[in-house]
Every structure is written in C-alpha cells, then in structure tokens.
Amino acid sequence: MYAFSEQSLGMLRTCDPKLVDLCMRVIKTFDCAVTSGYRTASQQKEFLVQGKSAVGPDKSLHCTFPSRAVDLAPCSKGRITWDPLAAYFMAGYVKRAAEELGMKIRCGADWNRNHDVTDEEFHDAYHFELE
C-alpha cells in the first residue's frame, strides 16, 4: 500500500470530500501524488498563460472552495513521473476507483466522456473533476 506525502495531503485538504475519498481509494493500489487542488484566480490565470490549463478561473473547478477538481501525478520508485503514458495508466485506476465509489468524474484525458482520448484538443490526463 502506498501513502500520500504531507504536501499531497495538504493539497488534498483543499478538495471536496468526495475527491478526498476518491484519492484515498486510489493511493491504496497506485502510487501517485496530488499536484493541485484549490487554486486562486491568479494561480489559474498563470496556469492558463503557461498552457497548463485550457480555461480561466471563471470555468475552472479548481477555483471553487472546496475544489471540485484535483490533479494527480503518477509516481515511479517514489518520485513523480511526468511520462504521459504513466498518466493515462493512472487515469484508469482513478476511473475504476470512482466507479467503485459510485462517483461520476470527468478526466482531462476524455473531456467529452466518449471513451475516445484521441479526439481531445487539450490533453490533461492528470486532471479529475466531479460531474
């Protein structure tokens, strides 16, 4: 079993309790880190400018408190890996955990929820949000 770092737990505490439950379920079987929970409007604007997000603060679920979105990154050998294949692999674990909890979530790997990751203009397999 894996465990979140104190830094990850701090970010997770800014998230909706449903996302907390989801992430705590995922970490039992998949090593990952919480990289973002709640964001201020200025932080979200900066993510938009950097190309790390496709929406401004008015549309980002990260900008609600508690956050209705969480970003997770897969870990390998105890360290975050930014390998996109690892992120898509992790997304499968997160989606399965959500199903087990009876939750509806949307992943940035499949924004339109059609089970086809090849038709997205902005790929963000690290992002998960409550529907």
Secondary structure, 3 states (H helix, E strand, C coil): CCCCCHHHHHHHCCECHHHHHHHHHHHCCCCEEEEECCCCHHHHHHHHHCCCCCCCCCCCHHHCCCECEEEEEEEECCEECCCHHHHHHHHHHHHHHHHHHCCCEEEECCCCCCCCHHHCCCCEEEEEEEC
